[in-house]
Amino acid sequence: MPQFTTPPALLVLTTLPERAAAEALARELLAARLAACVHVGAPVRSLYHWRGQIETADETPLAIKTRAELYPQVEAAILASHPYELPEIVAVRISDALPGYLDWIAAETVADTR
């Protein structure tokens, strides 16, 4: 496994029911320096189990690149603006990546000072 000299990075995945809300969250995360980059994807059709039923919803996916140490703040920002009772928030540690890209994520985000 590679040894990175930069802080560990995460890819945080979530979805929102409306594109405008997804773009607003992306801009909020960027403005707060909680993300270096946010991909706002094309709408997808989600099918899922919810309360004993199979449900469907059109959603806009987000892929958020951030420092691992900022995850609690990213999660809180998603929860604060998310309309779902139980939103998808999945964080995947980036184990392999171009070192310069990881340096860029670190440079474009702020460390949690709390």
C-alpha positions in Angstrom: 0.0 0.0 0.0 1.4 3.4 -0.9 2.6 5.8 1.8 1.1 9.3 1.3 2.8 12.4 2.8 -0.5 14.3 2.5 -3.5 13.9 4.8 -5.8 11.0 4.0 -8.5 11.9 1.5 -12.1 10.7 1.1 -14.6 10.5 -1.6 -18.0 11.2 0.0 -21.1 10.1 -1.9 -24.6 11.4 -1.5 -27.7 12.1 -3.5 -30.3 14.8 -3.4 -33.8 14.8 -4.9 -33.4 18.1 -6.9 -30.4 19.3 -9.0 -30.7 22.9 -7.6 -30.3 21.6 -4.1 -27.4 19.4 -5.1 -25.6 22.4 -6.7 -26.3 24.6 -3.7 -24.8 22.0 -1.4 -21.8 21.6 -3.7 -21.2 25.4 -3.6 -21.7 25.5 0.2 -19.0 22.8 0.7 -16.6 24.6 -1.7 -17.2 28.0 -0.2 -16.5 26.6 3.3 -13.3 24.9 2.0 -14.7 21.5 3.1 -14.3 20.1 -0.4 -11.7 20.6 -3.1 -14.1 19.4 -5.8 -17.7 18.2 -6.1 -19.0 16.3 -9.1 -22.7 16.9 -9.6 -23.9 14.0 -11.7 -26.7 13.5 -14.1 -30.0 12.5 -12.6 -30.3 8.8 -11.8 -33.3 6.6 -11.0 -32.9 5.0 -7.5 -34.8 1.9 -6.5 -34.5 0.9 -2.8 -36.2 -0.8 0.1 -38.0 1.6 2.5 -40.4 0.6 5.2 -41.4 -2.7 3.7 -41.8 -1.4 0.1 -39.7 -1.0 -3.0 -39.6 2.7 -3.7 -38.2 4.7 -6.6 -36.9 8.2 -6.8 -35.1 10.4 -9.3 -32.0 11.8 -7.6 -28.9 13.8 -8.4 -25.7 12.2 -7.2 -22.8 14.1 -5.6 -19.2 12.9 -5.4 -17.3 15.1 -2.9 -13.5 15.1 -2.6 -12.2 16.1 0.8 -9.8 15.4 3.6 -10.6 12.5 5.9 -10.4 14.7 9.0 -13.1 17.0 7.6 -15.7 14.2 7.3 -17.7 15.2 10.4 -18.1 18.7 9.1 -19.1 17.4 5.6 -21.6 15.0 7.1 -23.1 17.8 9.2 -23.4 20.1 6.2 -25.2 17.3 4.2 -27.5 16.5 7.1 -28.3 20.2 7.6 -29.6 20.7 4.1 -30.9 17.3 3.2 -34.7 16.7 3.0 -34.5 12.9 3.5 -35.2 11.2 6.9 -32.2 8.9 6.2 -29.9 10.3 3.4 -27.2 8.3 1.8 -23.9 9.5 3.1 -21.1 7.1 2.2 -17.4 7.9 2.7 -14.7 5.9 0.8 -11.1 6.4 1.8 -8.9 7.0 -1.3 -6.2 4.4 -1.0 -4.6 4.9 -4.4 -4.4 8.1 -6.4 -2.1 10.4 -8.2 0.0 12.0 -5.5 -0.3 15.5 -7.0 -4.1 15.1 -6.9 -4.1 14.2 -3.3 -1.8 17.2 -2.6 -4.3 19.4 -4.4 -7.2 18.1 -2.3 -5.2 18.9 0.9 -4.2 22.4 -0.4 -7.8 23.3 -1.3 -9.4 22.3 1.9 -9.0 23.5 5.5 -8.0 21.4 8.5 -10.6 21.0 11.2 -9.4 23.3 14.0 -12.0 22.1 16.6 
